[in-house]
Amino acid sequence: MNTVPQTRSQTDRADQTRARILSAAIRQFSENGLAGARTEQIAEAAGVNKALLYYYFRSKEDLYSAAMETIAEGVHASSMAVLDIDASAGERFLRLVLNHFDRIHSNRVFQSLMQQEMIRLHRGEVTTLGPLVEKLFRPLWIKVQTVAEEGIASGELIPVEETQIIYAGLGANVFYFLSAPMMRLARNFDPLEPAAISFRRKAAIDYLGQAIFIDREQGARVAAKVLDTTPMPQPNEIETIKIENRLNEAAATPAVEVRRK
């Protein structure tokens, strides 16, 4: 039986349909989790019927894995782009920390999905994290560790065990957002309101400029440069980069903007 090859327009439409399904699935899974999300709602949000959804994805679990991989690839590409810019190791590390802060602040979809996966992992359930760790997160960790080691070896960063520098930057970001509900009660202010986010964002980078650079004046200059050339994204800005149009291009878009002087 002869098959008729698809035209370019047919391929484009198929890609767009698949991307719409993924976009709708990412939102449904982030809001309701794997167990709570319904394929009927995903299909309706994507503007397709269930039969077409299952044409592109064999099961809800297959769709969930594809959604997680799509989001994780975007995070990986964004972080790698920051780490590969032409700058000193110290500046690249500060940009990574700021990129990480901005992602937690603005990409609520990714944070929700990752938290759900961590809970499933603690329960001993099968998760998507294993393949994603091997494909994306382990290479990213190695890259970050290499940058920290480079900064220490060059005499730019303080001579400590390199992962301590990583935890000092990324760990502080995680704690700030994770502890926000308790801080709201204990300190009677909202750590997640816009002014507080803006203040903490600057304070975190200024602190690292003073804490991990051997030359504190240089650290202050680098911190100021990083903050000046990286505008703060608005909530949900990252996650709404029109996944349905070009998923691969969105995943490869650098999250750091460097202005030419």
Residue pairs with C-beta under 8 A, 6 or more apart in sequence:
6 14
16 244
16 245
17 46
17 48
17 52
17 56
18 56
19 243
19 244
19 245
19 246
19 247
20 46
20 47
20 48
20 244
21 42
21 43
21 46
21 48
21 53
21 56
21 57
21 63
22 63
22 66
22 67
22 70
22 243
22 244
22 247
23 46
23 243
23 244
24 42
24 43
24 45
24 46
25 37
25 42
25 46
25 63
25 64
25 66
25 67
26 67
26 70
26 71
26 109
26 113
26 239
26 243
27 45
27 109
28 37
28 38
28 41
28 42
28 45
29 37
29 64
29 67
29 68
29 113
29 116
30 108
30 109
30 112
30 113
30 116
31 37
31 112
32 38
33 116
34 60
34 61
34 64
34 116
34 120
37 60
37 64
39 50
39 53
39 54
39 60
39 63
40 50
42 53
42 63
43 49
43 50
43 52
43 53
46 53
53 63
57 63
57 66
64 128
65 128
65 131
67 113
68 113
68 117
68 128
68 132
69 128
69 131
69 132
70 243
70 247
70 251
71 109
71 110
71 113
72 110
72 132
72 136
72 137
73 136
73 251
74 110
74 238
74 241
74 250
74 251
74 253
75 103
75 107
75 110
75 136
76 136
76 137
76 139
76 140
76 251
77 251
77 252
77 253
77 254
78 99
78 103
78 238
78 253
78 254
78 255
79 96
79 99
79 100
79 140
79 143
79 144
80 140
80 143
81 252
81 254
81 255
81 256
82 92
82 95
82 96
82 99
82 254
82 255
82 256
83 92
83 95
83 96
83 143
83 144
83 147
85 92
85 95
85 256
85 258
87 95
88 151
88 154
88 156
88 222
89 147
89 148
89 150
89 151
89 154
89 156
89 157
90 151
90 156
90 157
90 212
90 213
90 218
90 219
90 222
91 222
91 225
91 226
92 147
93 144
93 147
93 148
93 151
93 157
93 165
93 169
93 208
93 212
94 169
94 205
94 208
94 209
94 222
94 223
94 226
95 226
95 230
95 256
96 144
96 147
96 169
97 169
97 170
97 173
97 204
97 205
97 208
98 201
98 204
98 205
98 226
98 227
98 230
98 256
99 230
99 255
99 256
100 169
100 170
100 173
101 173
101 200
101 201
101 204
102 201
102 230
102 232
102 233
102 238
102 255
103 110
103 111
103 238
103 255
104 111
104 173
104 174
104 177
105 177
105 197
105 201
105 232
105 233
105 235
106 233
106 234
106 235
106 236
106 237
106 238
106 239
107 236
107 238
107 239
108 235
108 236
108 239
109 236
109 239
110 239
111 177
117 127
117 128
117 129
120 126
120 127
121 127
121 129
144 166
145 162
145 163
145 166
148 157
148 162
148 163
148 165
148 166
149 162
151 157
151 165
151 212
152 158
152 159
152 160
152 162
152 165
155 214
156 213
156 214
156 215
156 218
157 165
157 212
157 213
157 214
158 165
158 211
158 212
158 213
158 214
165 212
168 208
168 211
168 212
169 204
169 208
169 212
172 204
172 207
173 204
176 191
176 200
176 204
177 191
177 192
179 191
180 190
180 191
180 192
183 189
183 191
184 190
184 191
189 196
190 196
191 197
191 200
197 232
198 232
201 227
201 232
202 227
205 223
205 226
205 227
206 220
206 223
206 227
208 219
208 223
209 216
209 219
209 220
209 221
209 222
209 223
209 224
210 216
210 219
210 220
210 223
211 219
212 219
213 219
213 222
228 259
229 256
229 257
229 258
229 259
230 256
230 257
230 258
231 257
233 255
238 255
241 250
241 253
242 250
243 250
